[in-house]
Amino acid sequence: MGDSSAASGTSLNSSGRGAKAASSPAENYQLARRRTLQVVVSALLTESGFESAEKAAVETLTEMMQSYLTEIGRCAKTYCEHTARSVPTLSDTVVTLIEMGFNVDTLPVYAKRSQRMVITAPPVTNAPVTPKSLSAGQKRTHPSHIPGHFPEFPDPHTYIKTPTFREPVSDYQVVREKAATQRRDVERALTRFMAKTGETQSLFKDDISAFPLIAARPSTIPYLNALLPSELELQTLEETDSSEQDDQTDSENAAGNVIADDPSADKENSVLPPGGVVPSTKASEDNVIDNPYLRPVKKPKVRRKK
């Protein structure tokens, strides 16, 4: 190191100029601490008799000192927390140095050495301020049975129940508009899907992709749609058939009740129909035609105006 031509102060200045400027406050804070350690290492080298040092050597010694101090702080923090405390004391540091194999008795003699160099205090840099989150209300303080070094209680907003859903809209106009919008969107999406997957026709011969129309497919039996009843007609026919069956069942039940209540009726003289079989409701139900094409024509009921 003595043969190098770069002085320690020059190396520090060159390293400071060549270092990339930090952008965040945390990086500025770390860079200031690193530069302070470099000044301390340069002063120790000067006290030891070195007139110059290489930049790589200064960086290596700085890294070693930083690792040593970091280990001392970590061990002191561990001993402090082991005894249920939050702030390390001098005894924690002494125990840490003894654990790391350092002779504590040599510290007073080393502090009173004659060739000690005095380093000017570095400029005070404010620690990076962590932005506070949005607080609502006042935080709860620790009760008497909870030590003060324990973490604080979270914000009162943490315990507030915040619903994440909206109440359903019950306005008739809004509901109808929403239903109409959804129906229009579904029809539009279905039209686009059919236009992309099926055959299309264009309004303009020059540009086929503009305004595509779904190609009309001619039906093989064009009159089939006219013969097939619609859903509304089928529903009307079913309601009419069910009402007629109910009327027929009620009339048969009424006739049976009249025969059962007549005491003068003679069962022995009762005349059976030809064949000796009594008609049942099941036979009448079997005669109902389910095919809409074979059903008898029924005239619609005309309501007379009063």
C-alpha positions, 0 to 999 in steps of 0.5 A: 500500500505504501508504493501507491501514488494515490493519497487517502484523501484524494482517493476519498474525493475521487470515490465521492465524485465517481459514485452515482448520485442517490435518488431516494433519502434512504440511499443518501443516508446510507451513502453519508454513513459509508463516507464517514466510515471511509474517513475513519479508515483513512485516519487510522491508516495515517495514524499507523504510518501510511502515507497513501493507500489504494482505493481497493484497499480502503474499500476493503477495510471500510467493508470490514469495519462496517461488518464488525460494527454491524455484528456488535450492534446485532449481538447487543440487540440480541442480549438486550431483547433476551433480558426483556428490554428494548434499548441496549445498554453499556453492559450489553455492548461489553458482553458482546465484545467479550463474546467476540474475543475482544479485550475490553481492558485495552479500550481506555488505553487506546482512547488516551493515545497521543497520536490520535487524530481528531475527525470533524463531525460529519454534517447532520443528515436527517434520517429518512422519514417514513410516510405515515399512513392515513390514520382515523381516530386515536390509537389505543395506549397499552394497558398497565400489564403490557410493557411499553416496548411492545408494538403499538395497537393498529389504527382504529380503522382496522377494527371498523367493519367496512362493507364492500358491496352495494345495495341492490337497486330497486328503482323500476326505471333503473332496473328496466334500463339495465335489463334493456341494456343487457339485452341489447349487449347480448344481441349485439354480441350474438350478432357479431359472433354469428357474423364472424363464424358464419357466412356474411353479406356486405352492403358495399361491393368495394369493401367487404369487411364494412357493415357485414350482414348475416347471410340469409339461409333459405329454408327447405320447407318454407311453410313449416314455420306457418304450421308450427304453433308458437309458444303462446298458442301452445300455452293457450291450448294447454290452459284451455284443455286443462280448464275443460278437463277440470269442468268434466271432472267436476261434472262427473263428481257431481253426478256420482254424488247425486247417485250416492245420495239418492236412497230410492235408487235400486242397485239391483235394477240398475241397467249396465251399459252394453258390454257390462263395463262401467266407463271410467275417467281413465278412458276419457283421459286416454281419448285426449289427443296430444298431437296439436295437428290432430286436435279438433278445431276450437273456436276462440271465445268471443267476449261480448261487450257489456 
